[in-house]
């Protein structure tokens, strides 16, 4: 991937990030994780936050 492509992707994300964050934070973890909830340890439990979002689900 060229440096120009990376720069365009990053610029696009920077422009869209505020709206994406607001939409992401408007969802409830319980709804998003419902299909796999039975696979998760009961709280409090271990969580690995890999930095792929706002940390909402890890919290």
C-alpha positions as protocol buffer text, in pm:
chain_id: "A"
residue {
  index: 1
  type: UNK
  ca { x: 0 y: 0 z: 0 }
}
residue {
  index: 2
  type: UNK
  ca { x: 143 y: 335 z: -98 }
}
residue {
  index: 3
  type: UNK
  ca { x: 199 y: 621 z: 146 }
}
residue {
  index: 4
  type: UNK
  ca { x: -57 y: 826 z: -50 }
}
residue {
  index: 5
  type: UNK
  ca { x: -320 y: 556 z: -5 }
}
residue {
  index: 6
  type: UNK
  ca { x: -249 y: 532 z: 366 }
}
residue {
  index: 7
  type: UNK
  ca { x: -270 y: 911 z: 399 }
}
residue {
  index: 8
  type: UNK
  ca { x: -606 y: 918 z: 219 }
}
residue {
  index: 9
  type: UNK
  ca { x: -746 y: 639 z: 436 }
}
residue {
  index: 10
  type: UNK
  ca { x: -631 y: 812 z: 754 }
}
residue {
  index: 11
  type: UNK
  ca { x: -771 y: 1148 z: 640 }
}
residue {
  index: 12
  type: UNK
  ca { x: -1105 y: 985 z: 559 }
}
residue {
  index: 13
  type: UNK
  ca { x: -1118 y: 816 z: 896 }
}
residue {
  index: 14
  type: UNK
  ca { x: -1029 y: 1140 z: 1075 }
}
residue {
  index: 15
  type: UNK
  ca { x: -1315 y: 1316 z: 897 }
}
residue {
  index: 16
  type: UNK
  ca { x: -1565 y: 1039 z: 973 }
}
residue {
  index: 17
  type: UNK
  ca { x: -1447 y: 948 z: 1326 }
}
residue {
  index: 18
  type: UNK
  ca { x: -1670 y: 1184 z: 1529 }
}
residue {
  index: 19
  type: UNK
  ca { x: -1986 y: 1052 z: 1364 }
}
residue {
  index: 20
  type: UNK
  ca { x: -1869 y: 692 z: 1383 }
}
residue {
  index: 21
  type: UNK
  ca { x: -1789 y: 723 z: 1753 }
}
residue {
  index: 22
  type: UNK
  ca { x: -2131 y: 871 z: 1828 }
}
residue {
  index: 23
  type: UNK
  ca { x: -2306 y: 590 z: 1638 }
}
residue {
  index: 24
  type: UNK
  ca { x: -2091 y: 324 z: 1804 }
}
residue {
  index: 25
  type: UNK
  ca { x: -2149 y: 460 z: 2154 }
}
residue {
  index: 26
  type: UNK
  ca { x: -2527 y: 473 z: 2094 }
}
residue {
  index: 27
  type: UNK
  ca { x: -2537 y: 91 z: 2089 }
}
residue {
  index: 28
  type: UNK
  ca { x: -2551 y: -123 z: 2401 }
}
residue {
  index: 29
  type: UNK
  ca { x: -2286 y: -390 z: 2458 }
}
residue {
  index: 30
  type: UNK
  ca { x: -2557 y: -628 z: 2577 }
}
residue {
  index: 31
  type: UNK
  ca { x: -2727 y: -607 z: 2236 }
}
residue {
  index: 32
  type: UNK
  ca { x: -2408 y: -635 z: 2033 }
}
residue {
  index: 33
  type: UNK
  ca { x: -2268 y: -923 z: 2237 }
}
residue {
  index: 34
  type: UNK
  ca { x: -2597 y: -1114 z: 2281 }
}
residue {
  index: 35
  type: UNK
  ca { x: -2510 y: -1380 z: 2018 }
}
residue {
  index: 36
  type: UNK
  ca { x: -2191 y: -1474 z: 2208 }
}
residue {
  index: 37
  type: UNK
  ca { x: -2284 y: -1379 z: 2565 }
}
residue {
  index: 38
  type: UNK
  ca { x: -2291 y: -1742 z: 2676 }
}
residue {
  index: 39
  type: UNK
  ca { x: -1925 y: -1773 z: 2573 }
}
residue {
  index: 40
  type: UNK
  ca { x: -1806 y: -1484 z: 2791 }
}
residue {
  index: 41
  type: UNK
  ca { x: -1700 y: -1522 z: 3155 }
}
residue {
  index: 42
  type: UNK
  ca { x: -1939 y: -1375 z: 3411 }
}
residue {
  index: 43
  type: UNK
  ca { x: -1848 y: -1027 z: 3534 }
}
residue {
  index: 44
  type: UNK
  ca { x: -1618 y: -931 z: 3675 }
}
residue {
  index: 45
  type: UNK
  ca { x: -1399 y: -1125 z: 3436 }
}
residue {
  index: 46
  type: UNK
  ca { x: -1090 y: -1088 z: 3224 }
}
residue {
  index: 47
  type: UNK
  ca { x: -1109 y: -874 z: 2910 }
}
residue {
  index: 48
  type: UNK
  ca { x: -858 y: -793 z: 2642 }
}
residue {
  index: 49
  type: UNK
  ca { x: -910 y: -453 z: 2486 }
}
residue {
  index: 50
  type: UNK
  ca { x: -715 y: -460 z: 2161 }
}
residue {
  index: 51
  type: UNK
  ca { x: -774 y: -95 z: 2077 }
}
residue {
  index: 52
  type: UNK
  ca { x: -1022 y: -156 z: 1797 }
}
residue {
  index: 53
  type: UNK
  ca { x: -1286 y: 82 z: 1927 }
}
residue {
  index: 54
  type: UNK
  ca { x: -1376 y: 310 z: 2214 }
}
residue {
  index: 55
  type: UNK
  ca { x: -1339 y: 47 z: 2487 }
}
residue {
  index: 56
  type: UNK
  ca { x: -1716 y: 35 z: 2542 }
}
residue {
  index: 57
  type: UNK
  ca { x: -1737 y: -344 z: 2535 }
}
residue {
  index: 58
  type: UNK
  ca { x: -1429 y: -403 z: 2750 }
}
residue {
  index: 59
  type: UNK
  ca { x: -1570 y: -171 z: 3012 }
}
